[in-house]
Amino acid sequence: MKVNKQIIFWVVLIDVVSKFAVRRFTPLKVIENPSLPFGLNLGFFNLILVSAVLLFFIFWGRRFFSAEDKIGVSLILGGAASNLLDRFTDGNVTDFINIGISTINFADLAIFTGIISLFFNLCYKKSILPR
């Protein structure tokens, strides 16, 4: 399975530009998140864990995911790459979209959308959803 490099590029670009714009030009509350999702904080190992999961996903995903999963996988990789870039440059991930239960960013939205896409593709393949 090949990923869609354009989707990955646009996810990273939109996320990076939005974080820059929010920090500089808007009154939105910005949260610098040093931990992983669900408050898991392993210090420097956050970076190692995220990098390892991303690399594993890239190499394992080539064997596991089909062509129909291309968009979902690309969204996940783009979001993960953008958050990883944020961790490399700032040591934190910048979140600014308050959804009530959490504060997220566009990369998180891309990851969530990609997961939902993969879930629906899996259900469709297993004939759980009507065709």
Backbone as JSON Lines, residues from 0, in Angstrom:
{"i":0,"aa":"M","n":[0.83,-1.17,0.0],"ca":[0.0,0.0,0.0],"c":[0.88,1.24,0.0]}
{"i":1,"aa":"K","n":[0.54,2.17,-0.84],"ca":[1.26,3.43,-0.86],"c":[0.42,4.47,-0.13]}
{"i":2,"aa":"V","n":[1.12,5.37,0.52],"ca":[0.42,6.46,1.2],"c":[0.27,7.63,0.23]}
{"i":3,"aa":"N","n":[-0.63,8.52,0.55],"ca":[-0.83,9.71,-0.26],"c":[0.02,10.82,0.33]}
{"i":4,"aa":"K","n":[1.14,11.1,-0.33],"ca":[2.09,12.09,0.19],"c":[1.5,13.49,0.2]}
{"i":5,"aa":"Q","n":[0.58,13.77,-0.69],"ca":[-0.06,15.09,-0.69],"c":[-0.9,15.29,0.56]}
{"i":6,"aa":"I","n":[-1.62,14.27,0.98],"ca":[-2.42,14.37,2.21],"c":[-1.49,14.6,3.39]}
{"i":7,"aa":"I","n":[-0.42,13.84,3.47],"ca":[0.53,14.0,4.57],"c":[1.09,15.42,4.57]}
{"i":8,"aa":"F","n":[1.51,15.91,3.41],"ca":[2.06,17.26,3.29],"c":[1.05,18.31,3.77]}
{"i":9,"aa":"W","n":[-0.2,18.23,3.3],"ca":[-1.19,19.24,3.65],"c":[-1.57,19.18,5.12]}
{"i":10,"aa":"V","n":[-1.63,18.0,5.69],"ca":[-1.92,17.89,7.13],"c":[-0.82,18.58,7.93]}
{"i":11,"aa":"V","n":[0.43,18.29,7.6],"ca":[1.55,18.9,8.32],"c":[1.55,20.42,8.11]}
{"i":12,"aa":"L","n":[1.36,20.86,6.87],"ca":[1.37,22.3,6.59],"c":[0.25,23.03,7.33]}
{"i":13,"aa":"I","n":[-0.96,22.52,7.26],"ca":[-2.1,23.17,7.94],"c":[-1.87,23.22,9.44]}
{"i":14,"aa":"D","n":[-1.36,22.13,10.01],"ca":[-1.13,22.1,11.45],"c":[-0.04,23.08,11.86]}
{"i":15,"aa":"V","n":[1.08,23.09,11.15],"ca":[2.19,23.98,11.49],"c":[1.78,25.45,11.34]}
{"i":16,"aa":"V","n":[1.13,25.78,10.24],"ca":[0.71,27.17,10.01],"c":[-0.33,27.59,11.05]}
{"i":17,"aa":"S","n":[-1.27,26.7,11.37],"ca":[-2.3,27.06,12.36],"c":[-1.69,27.28,13.74]}
{"i":18,"aa":"K","n":[-0.71,26.47,14.12],"ca":[-0.06,26.67,15.42],"c":[0.7,27.99,15.46]}
{"i":19,"aa":"F","n":[1.38,28.31,14.38],"ca":[2.09,29.59,14.3],"c":[1.11,30.75,14.39]}
{"i":20,"aa":"A","n":[0.03,30.69,13.62],"ca":[-0.96,31.76,13.6],"c":[-1.64,31.94,14.95]}
{"i":21,"aa":"V","n":[-1.97,30.84,15.59],"ca":[-2.64,30.93,16.9],"c":[-1.71,31.54,17.94]}
{"i":22,"aa":"R","n":[-0.45,31.14,17.92],"ca":[0.5,31.71,18.89],"c":[0.7,33.21,18.7]}
{"i":23,"aa":"R","n":[0.69,33.67,17.44],"ca":[1.05,35.05,17.15],"c":[-0.14,36.01,17.04]}
{"i":24,"aa":"F","n":[-1.26,35.54,16.48],"ca":[-2.29,36.47,16.04],"c":[-3.68,36.31,16.65]}
{"i":25,"aa":"T","n":[-3.89,35.33,17.5],"ca":[-5.25,35.13,18.03],"c":[-5.25,35.13,19.56]}
{"i":26,"aa":"P","n":[-6.39,35.43,20.14],"ca":[-6.49,35.4,21.6],"c":[-6.83,34.01,22.15]}
{"i":27,"aa":"L","n":[-6.83,32.98,21.3],"ca":[-7.17,31.64,21.78],"c":[-6.17,31.18,22.83]}
{"i":28,"aa":"K","n":[-6.67,30.43,23.78],"ca":[-5.82,29.88,24.82],"c":[-5.0,28.73,24.23]}
{"i":29,"aa":"V","n":[-3.69,28.84,24.34],"ca":[-2.77,27.83,23.82],"c":[-2.26,26.99,24.98]}
{"i":30,"aa":"I","n":[-2.29,25.68,24.8],"ca":[-1.77,24.78,25.81],"c":[-0.56,24.07,25.22]}
{"i":31,"aa":"E","n":[0.56,24.18,25.91],"ca":[1.77,23.45,25.51],"c":[1.74,22.12,26.25]}
{"i":32,"aa":"N","n":[1.45,21.07,25.53],"ca":[1.22,19.75,26.11],"c":[2.51,18.92,26.11]}
{"i":33,"aa":"P","n":[3.12,18.71,27.28],"ca":[4.36,17.94,27.32],"c":[4.13,16.42,27.34]}
{"i":34,"aa":"S","n":[2.9,16.02,27.53],"ca":[2.63,14.59,27.7],"c":[2.0,13.99,26.45]}
{"i":35,"aa":"L","n":[1.84,12.7,26.49],"ca":[1.18,11.97,25.42],"c":[-0.32,12.02,25.66]}
{"i":36,"aa":"P","n":[-1.1,11.48,24.74],"ca":[-2.55,11.43,24.99],"c":[-2.87,10.75,26.32]}
{"i":37,"aa":"F","n":[-3.94,11.2,26.93],"ca":[-4.42,10.69,28.21],"c":[-3.48,11.01,29.36]}
{"i":38,"aa":"G","n":[-2.64,12.04,29.19],"ca":[-1.78,12.51,30.26],"c":[-0.58,11.63,30.55]}
{"i":39,"aa":"L","n":[-0.29,10.66,29.69],"ca":[0.86,9.79,29.89],"c":[2.13,10.61,29.65]}
{"i":40,"aa":"N","n":[2.97,10.71,30.67],"ca":[4.18,11.51,30.55],"c":[5.39,10.68,30.98]}
{"i":41,"aa":"L","n":[6.23,10.37,30.01],"ca":[7.43,9.57,30.28],"c":[8.7,10.39,30.1]}
{"i":42,"aa":"G","n":[8.56,11.7,30.11],"ca":[9.73,12.56,29.94],"c":[10.29,12.45,28.54]}
{"i":43,"aa":"F","n":[11.61,12.31,28.44],"ca":[12.27,12.21,27.14],"c":[11.78,10.99,26.36]}
{"i":44,"aa":"F","n":[11.33,9.97,27.06],"ca":[10.88,8.75,26.38],"c":[9.58,8.97,25.61]}
{"i":45,"aa":"N","n":[8.87,10.09,25.87],"ca":[7.71,10.44,25.03],"c":[8.13,10.51,23.57]}
{"i":46,"aa":"L","n":[9.24,11.2,23.32],"ca":[9.74,11.38,21.96],"c":[10.15,10.04,21.36]}
{"i":47,"aa":"I","n":[10.82,9.22,22.13],"ca":[11.26,7.91,21.64],"c":[10.06,7.02,21.36]}
{"i":48,"aa":"L","n":[9.08,7.03,22.27],"ca":[7.89,6.2,22.09],"c":[7.1,6.62,20.85]}
{"i":49,"aa":"V","n":[6.87,7.91,20.68],"ca":[6.13,8.4,19.52],"c":[6.88,8.07,18.23]}
{"i":50,"aa":"S","n":[8.2,8.25,18.21],"ca":[9.0,7.93,17.03],"c":[8.94,6.45,16.71]}
{"i":51,"aa":"A","n":[9.05,5.62,17.72],"ca":[9.01,4.16,17.51],"c":[7.66,3.72,16.98]}
{"i":52,"aa":"V","n":[6.59,4.24,17.53],"ca":[5.24,3.88,17.07],"c":[5.04,4.33,15.63]}
{"i":53,"aa":"L","n":[5.5,5.54,15.3],"ca":[5.36,6.05,13.94],"c":[6.14,5.18,12.95]}
{"i":54,"aa":"L","n":[7.38,4.84,13.27],"ca":[8.18,3.99,12.38],"c":[7.57,2.6,12.24]}
{"i":55,"aa":"F","n":[7.13,2.04,13.36],"ca":[6.49,0.72,13.32],"c":[5.25,0.78,12.43]}
{"i":56,"aa":"F","n":[4.45,1.83,12.58],"ca":[3.23,2.0,11.8],"c":[3.55,2.09,10.31]}
{"i":57,"aa":"I","n":[4.6,2.82,9.97],"ca":[4.96,2.99,8.56],"c":[5.37,1.65,7.95]}
{"i":58,"aa":"F","n":[6.24,0.91,8.62],"ca":[6.75,-0.33,8.04],"c":[5.76,-1.48,8.15]}
{"i":59,"aa":"W","n":[5.04,-1.59,9.25],"ca":[4.07,-2.67,9.43],"c":[2.83,-2.4,8.6]}
{"i":60,"aa":"G","n":[2.46,-1.12,8.49],"ca":[1.27,-0.75,7.75],"c":[1.32,-1.13,6.29]}
{"i":61,"aa":"R","n":[2.5,-1.19,5.72],"ca":[2.63,-1.55,4.3],"c":[2.12,-2.97,4.06]}
{"i":62,"aa":"R","n":[2.24,-3.82,5.04],"ca":[1.79,-5.2,4.89],"c":[0.34,-5.4,5.31]}
{"i":63,"aa":"F","n":[-0.12,-4.59,6.24],"ca":[-1.43,-4.82,6.84],"c":[-2.55,-4.07,6.15]}
{"i":64,"aa":"F","n":[-2.32,-2.84,5.74],"ca":[-3.38,-2.0,5.2],"c":[-3.49,-2.17,3.69]}
{"i":65,"aa":"S","n":[-4.72,-2.04,3.19],"ca":[-4.97,-2.19,1.76],"c":[-5.04,-0.83,1.08]}
{"i":66,"aa":"A","n":[-5.23,-0.84,-0.22],"ca":[-5.31,0.41,-0.98],"c":[-6.48,1.27,-0.53]}
{"i":67,"aa":"E","n":[-7.57,0.65,-0.07],"ca":[-8.74,1.41,0.38],"c":[-8.44,2.19,1.66]}
{"i":68,"aa":"D","n":[-7.41,1.8,2.37],"ca":[-7.04,2.45,3.63],"c":[-6.07,3.62,3.43]}
{"i":69,"aa":"K","n":[-5.74,3.91,2.19],"ca":[-4.71,4.9,1.88],"c":[-4.98,6.26,2.5]}
{"i":70,"aa":"I","n":[-6.2,6.75,2.42],"ca":[-6.51,8.08,2.95],"c":[-6.41,8.08,4.47]}
{"i":71,"aa":"G","n":[-6.99,7.08,5.12],"ca":[-6.94,7.02,6.58],"c":[-5.51,6.92,7.1]}
{"i":72,"aa":"V","n":[-4.73,6.06,6.48],"ca":[-3.33,5.9,6.9],"c":[-2.56,7.2,6.67]}
{"i":73,"aa":"S","n":[-2.81,7.86,5.55],"ca":[-2.11,9.12,5.25],"c":[-2.48,10.21,6.25]}
{"i":74,"aa":"L","n":[-3.74,10.29,6.64],"ca":[-4.16,11.25,7.66],"c":[-3.46,10.98,8.99]}
{"i":75,"aa":"I","n":[-3.39,9.72,9.38],"ca":[-2.73,9.36,10.64],"c":[-1.25,9.7,10.59]}
{"i":76,"aa":"L","n":[-0.59,9.34,9.49],"ca":[0.84,9.62,9.37],"c":[1.12,11.12,9.33]}
{"i":77,"aa":"G","n":[0.29,11.88,8.63],"ca":[0.46,13.33,8.59],"c":[0.3,13.96,9.97]}
{"i":78,"aa":"G","n":[-0.73,13.55,10.69],"ca":[-0.95,14.07,12.04],"c":[0.17,13.69,12.99]}
{"i":79,"aa":"A","n":[0.59,12.44,12.91],"ca":[1.67,11.97,13.78],"c":[2.99,12.69,13.45]}
{"i":80,"aa":"A","n":[3.26,12.86,12.17],"ca":[4.49,13.54,11.76],"c":[4.49,15.0,12.23]}
{"i":81,"aa":"S","n":[3.34,15.66,12.13],"ca":[3.27,17.06,12.55],"c":[3.43,17.2,14.06]}
{"i":82,"aa":"N","n":[2.79,16.33,14.83],"ca":[2.97,16.38,16.29],"c":[4.4,16.01,16.68]}
{"i":83,"aa":"L","n":[5.0,15.08,15.95],"ca":[6.39,14.72,16.23],"c":[7.32,15.89,15.9]}
{"i":84,"aa":"L","n":[7.06,16.59,14.82],"ca":[7.83,17.78,14.48],"c":[7.72,18.82,15.59]}
{"i":85,"aa":"D","n":[6.51,18.99,16.11],"ca":[6.28,19.92,17.22],"c":[7.11,19.51,18.44]}
{"i":86,"aa":"R","n":[7.14,18.22,18.73],"ca":[7.93,17.73,19.87],"c":[9.42,17.96,19.66]}
{"i":87,"aa":"F","n":[9.9,17.73,18.43],"ca":[11.32,17.95,18.14],"c":[11.71,19.41,18.28]}
{"i":88,"aa":"T","n":[10.85,20.31,17.81],"ca":[11.21,21.73,17.79],"c":[10.94,22.44,19.11]}
{"i":89,"aa":"D","n":[9.84,22.1,19.79],"ca":[9.46,22.8,21.01],"c":[9.53,21.95,22.28]}
{"i":90,"aa":"G","n":[9.62,20.65,22.13],"ca":[9.58,19.78,23.29],"c":[8.17,19.5,23.78]}
{"i":91,"aa":"N","n":[7.19,20.16,23.19],"ca":[5.78,20.01,23.54],"c":[4.95,19.98,22.27]}
{"i":92,"aa":"V","n":[3.7,19.6,22.43],"ca":[2.75,19.71,21.33],"c":[1.8,20.85,21.68]}
{"i":93,"aa":"T","n":[1.61,21.76,20.74],"ca":[0.74,22.92,20.95],"c":[-0.7,22.54,20.63]}
{"i":94,"aa":"D","n":[-1.57,22.69,21.61],"ca":[-3.0,22.42,21.44],"c":[-3.77,23.72,21.64]}
{"i":95,"aa":"F","n":[-4.83,23.93,20.86],"ca":[-5.58,25.18,20.98],"c":[-7.05,25.05,20.64]}
{"i":96,"aa":"I","n":[-7.52,23.9,20.21],"ca":[-8.94,23.71,19.89],"c":[-9.6,23.03,21.08]}
{"i":97,"aa":"N","n":[-10.39,23.77,21.82],"ca":[-11.04,23.23,23.0],"c":[-12.32,22.52,22.58]}
{"i":98,"aa":"I","n":[-12.39,21.21,22.84],"ca":[-13.58,20.44,22.48],"c":[-14.36,20.0,23.73]}
{"i":99,"aa":"G","n":[-14.11,20.66,24.83],"ca":[-14.85,20.36,26.05],"c":[-14.12,19.39,26.95]}
{"i":100,"aa":"I","n":[-13.88,18.19,26.46],"ca":[-13.21,17.18,27.3],"c":[-11.7,17.24,27.17]}
{"i":101,"aa":"S","n":[-11.23,17.94,26.15],"ca":[-9.79,18.03,25.91],"c":[-9.51,19.23,25.02]}
{"i":102,"aa":"T","n":[-8.24,19.55,24.89],"ca":[-7.8,20.57,23.95],"c":[-6.88,19.88,22.95]}
{"i":103,"aa":"I","n":[-7.16,20.09,21.67],"ca":[-6.44,19.37,20.62],"c":[-5.94,20.36,19.57]}
{"i":104,"aa":"N","n":[-5.36,19.82,18.48],"ca":[-4.91,20.63,17.36],"c":[-5.34,19.95,16.06]}
{"i":105,"aa":"F","n":[-4.99,20.55,14.91],"ca":[-5.41,19.98,13.63],"c":[-4.76,18.61,13.36]}
{"i":106,"aa":"A","n":[-3.55,18.4,13.85],"ca":[-2.91,17.09,13.67],"c":[-3.71,16.02,14.41]}
{"i":107,"aa":"D","n":[-4.18,16.33,15.62],"ca":[-5.0,15.38,16.37],"c":[-6.31,15.09,15.63]}
{"i":108,"aa":"L","n":[-6.89,16.12,15.03],"ca":[-8.12,15.92,14.24],"c":[-7.86,14.99,13.06]}
{"i":109,"aa":"A","n":[-6.72,15.17,12.4],"ca":[-6.37,14.31,11.27],"c":[-6.19,12.87,11.73]}
{"i":110,"aa":"I","n":[-5.52,12.68,12.86],"ca":[-5.31,11.33,13.39],"c":[-6.66,10.68,13.71]}
{"i":111,"aa":"F","n":[-7.53,11.42,14.39],"ca":[-8.84,10.9,14.76],"c":[-9.66,10.56,13.5]}
{"i":112,"aa":"T","n":[-9.64,11.44,12.51],"ca":[-10.37,11.2,11.27],"c":[-9.81,9.97,10.54]}
{"i":113,"aa":"G","n":[-8.49,9.82,10.54],"ca":[-7.88,8.65,9.93],"c":[-8.27,7.36,10.62]}
{"i":114,"aa":"I","n":[-8.32,7.39,11.95],"ca":[-8.73,6.19,12.71],"c":[-10.17,5.83,12.4]}
{"i":115,"aa":"I","n":[-11.04,6.83,12.35],"ca":[-12.46,6.58,12.02],"c":[-12.56,6.0,10.61]}
{"i":116,"aa":"S","n":[-11.79,6.55,9.67],"ca":[-11.79,6.04,8.3],"c":[-11.37,4.58,8.24]}
{"i":117,"aa":"L","n":[-10.29,4.25,8.95],"ca":[-9.83,2.85,8.98],"c":[-10.87,1.94,9.62]}
{"i":118,"aa":"F","n":[-11.53,2.42,10.67],"ca":[-12.56,1.63,11.34],"c":[-13.7,1.32,10.38]}
{"i":119,"aa":"F","n":[-14.19,2.34,9.66],"ca":[-15.28,2.11,8.72],"c":[-14.84,1.21,7.57]}
{"i":120,"aa":"N","n":[-13.62,1.35,7.08],"ca":[-13.12,0.46,6.04],"c":[-13.06,-0.98,6.55]}
{"i":121,"aa":"L","n":[-12.63,-1.17,7.78],"ca":[-12.57,-2.52,8.36],"c":[-13.97,-3.1,8.48]}
{"i":122,"aa":"C","n":[-14.91,-2.31,8.97],"ca":[-16.29,-2.79,9.09],"c":[-16.87,-3.14,7.74]}
{"i":123,"aa":"Y","n":[-16.57,-2.35,6.72],"ca":[-17.06,-2.6,5.38],"c":[-16.46,-3.89,4.82]}
{"i":124,"aa":"K","n":[-15.16,-4.1,5.04],"ca":[-14.49,-5.32,4.56],"c":[-15.04,-6.56,5.24]}
{"i":125,"aa":"K","n":[-15.4,-6.44,6.51],"ca":[-15.9,-7.58,7.28],"c":[-17.4,-7.73,7.12]}
{"i":126,"aa":"S","n":[-18.01,-6.92,6.25],"ca":[-19.43,-6.95,5.95],"c":[-20.29,-6.61,7.17]}
{"i":127,"aa":"I","n":[-19.76,-5.82,8.07],"ca":[-20.55,-5.36,9.19],"c":[-21.47,-4.24,8.71]}
{"i":128,"aa":"L","n":[-20.96,-3.41,7.81],"ca":[-21.76,-2.33,7.24],"c":[-22.36,-2.81,5.92]}
{"i":129,"aa":"P","n":[-23.59,-2.38,5.61],"ca":[-24.19,-2.8,4.33],"c":[-23.44,-2.17,3.16]}
{"i":130,"aa":"R","n":[-23.41,-2.91,2.05],"ca":[-22.71,-2.44,0.85],"c":[-23.63,-1.73,-0.08]}
